[in-house]
Structure formats: structure tokens, C-alpha cells
Amino acid sequence: MRRNGDAFWHQTLAIAAVLVSADAAAQPTEQFFARKTIIGYTAGGSYDLYGRMVARHLGKHIPGQPTLIAQNMPGAGSLKAANYLYEVAPRDGTALGVVVESAALEQALANPAVQYDAAKFTYVGRVATSNNIFMQWHTAKVQSLDGAKRMETSLAGTGPGSIAETVPRLLNALIGTRFKLISGYPASSEAMLAMERGEVEGASSSWAAVKVGKQAWLRERKIRIILQTTPERIAELPDTPSLGEIGDTPEDRQVFALYASGSAIGRSVIAPPGLPAERVGALRDAFQKMVKDPEFVAELQRTNVELDPLPGAQVEELVVRTLNVPATVRDRAKLAFGR
């Protein structure tokens, strides 16, 4: 597929190799991985948080114990990194990535920035499910979804492929909220800073990133969380509506449920398509060992973020299910975006 650099948008983690030797495909798995350096993601959000933990711990379980280096690749709501992994990165096991959980959904809904086939990625494994939240600063007039139906409120956007923009656009189109998206922020950390500075009234980030990095906001009630993007309310946010419970018609509820289902894909590690089978096996085996590694588990516990692993083959099944969304639901969602 053709790479369209002008179409790339927002935030991502891509773990990718810098150099690939011409005879790499012929090398034994242990020798090959031992010679490679892996790069990855952007600072601030939960993609970065989880991605850097993976970079610190995965290497010791890969044959040859390579050092993994995390590097930020912001743009297009993480679709830039997805396109990079699909079209540019070496297909030999030296390039990994963590991209937005709705990458397959964006393909199913014909997002013009998508230059990949999500079914063909190599899925290494899921570290945790995800819950993206929408919050309003404590001084904002709008402090609830119902309030956003009555009056306009500004919301920081992080690219048309990001949850921060797709969900508010759906809400505006389907239930009549009046979110005014202010695009141009590269990632959730910059969006939250803009909210704190008063540039916008609201922002979106993951619950994991907020409860770890913004504890003072929660303690001092600086923010009001008005929506969580899970199918059902989680125990930590029992008073916040979930995406899976809203919608005025059965068809609209199906559309919101489709977006909520992305939380199951969550923070997954992927690789380019077409990897040699033995390297897929080595990466998946290393991932399964990592999520059981006491040092990795202890770091997640210290950071106070979830661990809810899923093997790569099962993540792939979730992605294929997303791509096979019923035509009626897909068409309703596409209509909301004017596609």
C-alpha cells in the first residue's frame, strides 16, 4: 500500500528497529534478535507508560536478550505509527509497536488516514485493557454529558484518528452534545496541559495515565470525569457513564458499543505483517513470559496500573471481529462522520 505522509495524525508508541542487515532473514532467531535495537512512542499517556515498561522488560525474554529502546512517534491518533509499521518497518521481528486500540475500527469505518490492513499485522499480546476518559476542568460550565447537550464546551483534540476526537464527534452527531473540538494537540499530555492552562475546558486521556500522573487533580477535585469509554462502568468510576450504556436508539447504542469494544484490544503490542513464523513464536513466547515475570508485575503494581494480559492469537481474533462489524452499524457510524 502507498504511504501517504500528509495524511498522518496523532499519538502512538512504535517500537521499531533502526537497521536491518541484508541477510537478516537467514540468521538464527537468537543471533538475529541479539543484534537489533527496538524503538518506540510519545511521552505522557498510557501508551507511553505501558510501552516503556514493555521496552524495559521484554528484551530479557527474547532469544539473545536484546536491549529495547522506546522512541516516540506521534501523529494521526497513532495511525502514523500503524502506517509506518505496516509499510516501512522491517518485517523480521525487530520492529514492534503499540497503537490506538481503535486502529481496526478506523479501517472498518474507512478513515482516509488508514494505509494498512489491520488483519495482517502480527499481534504479539495485550498488556491490559484500556479505559479512555473525558474530563472537564473544575471551572468549566459543563460538568456532565447532559450539560454538553445544553451548551457548547471546548475540548482538546489530538488528531482525527484518536479517541479524543472520534468519540466527541459521535456524541455530537448521535446524542446532540455540543463539544467544540480544538485540534492540533499532539497527545493527551499536551491536551491536559491545555485544559489546565485554560486554553480549553476539557480533555481526554486514559484512566491509567490520569490516576498515576494526575493524582493531585483527583485529590483536589480539579477535574470532573464525565464519560468512560468502556462497555460498562468500572468499579473505580461507578458514578461516571460508560460509552456502552448511552444512545437514544438501538442503532446508536450499537455504534457506541462498537467503539466501547476497543477497550478489550487495549494496550496491545503489535509487529508488521509477514514475519517469519519462528520469530512470531519467539516474540509471543517472550511476551507471555514477560507478563508473568515478577519484576514486570511488581513495576505495574508500584505504578498502580492494571495488568490484564491476552495472548497475541486472541488479540488477533478481537481485531478480526471488529473488522467484520455488521454493515448496518458500520454505515450508521460512517454517516455520523460524513464518510
C-alpha positions in Angstrom: 0.0 0.0 0.0 1.2 3.6 -0.7 2.4 5.6 2.3 0.7 9.0 2.4 2.8 11.1 4.8 0.4 14.1 4.6 -2.4 12.0 6.0 -0.7 11.1 9.2 -2.1 12.5 12.5 -1.7 12.0 16.5 -0.2 9.8 19.2 1.4 6.3 19.3 4.0 4.1 20.5 6.0 2.4 17.8 8.9 0.1 18.8 10.9 -0.2 15.6 14.4 -1.3 14.5 16.8 1.2 13.2 19.0 -1.0 11.0 18.3 -4.3 9.3 21.1 -6.3 7.7 20.6 -7.8 4.2 21.0 -11.4 5.4 18.7 -11.0 8.5 16.1 -13.4 7.3 18.6 -16.2 7.2 20.0 -15.7 10.7 19.1 -17.9 13.6 16.5 -16.4 15.8 18.8 -15.9 18.8 21.6 -14.3 16.8 19.2 -12.1 15.0 17.3 -10.6 17.9 20.6 -10.2 19.8 21.9 -7.7 17.2 18.8 -5.5 17.0 17.7 -2.3 18.8 14.0 -1.7 19.1 12.5 1.9 19.2 9.0 3.2 20.3 6.3 6.0 21.4 5.3 9.5 22.8 5.7 10.9 26.3 2.8 11.3 28.8 -0.1 9.0 28.2 -0.7 5.4 28.9 0.6 4.2 25.5 3.9 5.6 26.6 3.6 4.3 30.1 2.9 0.7 29.1 5.2 0.8 26.0 8.2 1.9 28.0 7.5 -0.9 30.6 7.4 -3.4 27.8 10.7 -2.0 26.4 12.3 -2.4 29.8 11.2 -6.0 30.4 10.5 -7.8 27.1 14.1 -8.0 25.9 15.3 -10.3 28.6 12.8 -12.9 27.4 13.6 -12.7 23.7 16.4 -15.0 22.5 19.7 -13.2 22.8 18.3 -10.7 25.3 18.4 -7.6 23.2 18.1 -4.1 24.6 14.8 -2.5 23.6 14.8 1.3 23.2 11.5 3.2 23.3 11.1 6.1 20.8 8.2 8.5 20.4 6.4 8.6 17.0 3.4 11.0 17.4 0.9 11.6 14.6 -2.6 10.9 13.4 -4.1 9.5 16.6 -1.3 6.8 16.4 -2.2 5.9 12.8 1.1 7.3 11.7 2.9 4.6 13.6 0.4 2.0 12.4 1.1 3.0 8.8 4.8 3.0 9.5 4.8 -0.5 10.9 2.7 -1.7 8.0 4.5 -0.1 5.1 8.1 0.9 6.2 9.3 -1.1 9.2 11.4 -4.2 8.6 9.3 -7.4 8.6 11.8 -9.5 10.6 10.9 -9.2 14.2 13.0 -6.1 15.0 10.0 -3.7 14.8 7.2 -3.6 17.4 4.5 -1.1 18.2 1.7 -0.1 20.5 -1.0 1.9 18.6 -4.5 3.1 19.4 -7.0 0.4 20.2 -9.4 1.6 17.6 -6.9 1.0 14.7 -9.0 -1.8 13.3 -12.2 0.1 13.7 -10.8 3.1 11.9 -10.1 0.8 9.0 -13.6 -0.6 9.1 -15.1 2.9 9.1 -13.0 3.9 6.1 -10.8 6.5 7.8 -8.8 8.1 4.9 -5.7 8.2 7.0 -5.6 4.4 7.2 -2.9 2.9 5.0 -2.8 -0.6 6.5 -4.9 -3.8 6.7 -5.2 -4.5 10.5 -5.9 -8.2 9.9 -2.4 -8.6 8.6 -0.5 -7.2 11.5 1.3 -9.6 13.8 -0.3 -9.5 17.2 2.2 -10.2 20.0 0.0 -9.8 23.0 -2.1 -7.4 25.1 -0.7 -6.0 28.4 -4.0 -4.5 29.6 -7.5 -3.4 28.6 -8.0 0.3 28.4 -10.4 2.9 29.6 -10.2 6.4 28.0 -11.9 9.1 30.0 -13.3 12.5 29.1 -12.9 15.2 31.8 -13.8 18.8 32.3 -11.8 21.3 34.3 -13.5 22.2 37.6 -14.1 25.8 36.4 -15.9 24.8 33.2 -19.6 25.5 32.9 -20.2 22.0 31.5 -19.8 19.3 34.1 -21.7 16.4 32.6 -22.8 14.9 29.3 -26.3 16.3 29.8 -24.7 19.7 30.3 -22.8 19.3 27.0 -26.1 18.9 25.3 -27.3 22.3 26.6 -24.3 24.4 25.9 -21.1 24.4 23.9 -17.8 23.4 25.6 -14.3 23.3 24.1 -12.4 20.0 24.1 -8.7 19.4 23.2 -8.4 17.2 20.1 -5.3 15.0 19.4 -6.0 14.1 15.7 -8.9 12.7 13.7 -7.8 9.1 14.3 -7.7 9.5 18.1 -10.3 8.5 20.6 -10.2 12.1 21.8 -11.8 13.2 18.6 -13.8 10.3 17.2 -15.9 9.8 20.4 -16.9 13.5 20.7 -17.8 13.6 17.0 -20.0 10.6 17.5 -21.6 12.1 20.6 -22.3 15.4 18.7 -23.8 13.5 15.8 -25.9 10.9 17.7 -27.0 12.4 21.0 -26.7 16.1 20.4 -23.8 17.1 22.5 -22.1 20.4 21.6 -18.4 19.6 22.0 -16.2 22.1 20.1 -13.0 20.3 19.2 -9.8 22.3 19.2 -7.4 20.1 17.2 -3.7 20.3 17.0 -2.5 18.9 20.3 0.0 16.0 19.6 -1.1 13.8 22.6 -3.1 13.6 25.7 -0.4 15.1 27.9 -0.4 18.3 25.9 -4.2 18.3 25.8 -4.4 18.1 29.6 -1.9 20.9 30.0 -4.0 23.0 27.7 -7.0 22.3 29.9 -5.1 23.2 33.0 -3.9 26.5 31.4 -7.5 27.4 30.4 -7.0 27.1 26.6 -9.8 24.5 26.5 -12.4 23.4 29.1 -12.0 19.6 28.6 -9.6 16.9 27.5 -9.3 13.1 27.2 -6.8 10.7 28.4 -6.6 7.1 29.7 -7.8 6.5 33.2 -4.5 4.7 33.9 -2.5 7.8 32.9 -4.7 10.1 35.0 -4.8 8.1 38.2 -1.0 7.7 38.0 0.1 11.1 36.8 -2.6 13.4 38.0 -3.3 12.2 41.5 -3.4 15.8 42.8 -6.1 16.7 40.3 -8.2 13.8 41.6 -7.4 14.5 45.3 -8.2 18.3 44.9 -11.2 17.7 42.6 -9.7 19.7 39.8 -11.4 17.6 37.2 -14.9 16.1 36.7 -14.9 12.9 34.7 -18.0 12.9 32.5 -17.5 9.7 30.4 -15.6 6.5 30.3 -15.2 4.5 27.1 -15.8 1.0 28.5 -18.8 -1.2 27.7 -19.8 -0.9 31.4 -18.8 1.3 34.4 -15.7 0.2 36.1 -15.6 -0.2 39.9 -13.2 2.8 40.3 -15.6 5.1 38.4 -19.1 4.0 39.5 -20.7 7.4 39.0 -19.4 8.0 35.5 -21.5 7.0 32.5 -19.9 4.4 30.2 -19.9 4.6 26.4 -21.6 1.3 26.2 -24.7 2.5 28.1 -25.6 5.6 26.1 -27.5 6.1 22.8 -31.1 7.1 22.2 -31.9 4.3 19.7 -30.9 0.7 19.4 -28.9 1.5 16.3 -27.0 4.3 18.1 -26.4 2.1 21.1 -24.8 -0.4 18.8 -22.5 2.2 17.4 -21.3 3.3 20.8 -21.0 -0.3 21.9 -18.7 -0.9 18.9 -16.4 1.9 20.0 -16.5 0.7 23.6 -15.4 -2.7 22.4 -12.0 -1.3 21.6 -11.2 -1.3 25.3 -10.7 -5.1 25.0 -7.9 -4.7 22.5 -6.4 -2.1 24.8 -2.7 -1.7 25.1 -1.5 -4.4 22.8 1.9 -5.0 21.3 1.9 -5.5 17.5 4.5 -6.1 14.8 4.5 -5.7 11.0 2.8 -8.3 8.8 4.7 -11.1 7.2 7.1 -12.0 10.0 8.9 -15.4 9.7 6.9 -18.0 11.8 9.7 -18.7 14.2 10.1 -15.1 15.1 6.4 -14.7 15.7 6.6 -17.6 18.0 9.7 -16.2 19.8 8.0 -12.8 20.3 4.7 -14.3 21.5 6.6 -16.7 23.9 8.7 -13.8 25.2 5.6 -11.7 25.8 3.9 -14.5 27.8 7.0 -14.9 29.9 7.2 -11.1 30.5 3.6 -10.8 31.8 4.4 -13.5 34.4 7.8 -12.0 35.3 7.7 -11.0 39.0 9.8 -7.9 38.2 7.4 -6.7 35.4 4.4 -7.4 37.6 6.0 -5.5 40.5 6.6 -2.5 38.4 3.0 -2.3 37.3 1.8 -2.7 40.9 4.2 0.1 42.0 2.8 2.3 39.2 -0.7 1.4 40.1 -1.8 0.4 36.6 -3.6 -2.7 35.5 -2.3 -5.9 34.1 -4.8 -7.9 32.1 -2.8 -9.9 29.5 -4.1 -11.7 26.5 -2.1 -13.8 24.1 -1.4 -12.5 20.6 -3.6 -15.0 18.8 -6.6 -14.0 20.9 -5.9 -10.3 20.3 -5.9 -11.1 16.6 -9.4 -12.7 16.9 -10.7 -9.5 18.5 -9.3 -7.4 15.6 -10.9 -9.7 13.0 -14.2 -9.5 14.9 -14.0 -5.7 14.7 -13.3 -5.7 11.0 -16.4 -7.8 10.5 -18.7 -5.3 12.1 -22.3 -5.5 10.7 -22.9 -3.3 7.7 -25.8 -1.5 9.3 -23.7 -0.5 12.3 -20.8 0.4 10.1 -23.0 2.6 7.9 -24.5 4.4 10.8 -21.1 5.2 12.2 -19.8 6.3 8.8 -22.8 8.6 8.4 -22.0 10.3 11.7 -18.6 11.1 10.4 -19.8 12.1 6.9 -17.9 9.3 5.2 
